[in-house]
Amino acid sequence: MGRVVYVPGVSPFNPEFEYNGMRWVGIRLEDRSLVATPVLLATGSLKPKVQFLERDASPNDEITETSREFERDGEGFSP
């Protein structure tokens, strides 16, 4: 389970999540690791297996343009 922390077109731009026409939604997992799931180009939506459970309005760590977590920590994108 995790929390969405980056939404392309809504969050401040970050080149790790938007590159050459491709876009990913960033998800912070309970263990503080970060994963990303692709936005499908044909539909502009996520894979059907991605499920949102509820909206959470509590504060979170924003992913900014200078955040280079994948580059720094070597974490990868979800298949």
Secondary structure as UniProt FT lines:
FT   STRAND          2..6
FT   TURN            8..10
FT   TURN            15..17
FT   STRAND          18..19
FT   TURN            20..21
FT   STRAND          22..29
FT   TURN            30..31
FT   STRAND          34..38
FT   TURN            41..43
FT   TURN            48..49
FT   TURN            65..66
FT   HELIX           69..73
//
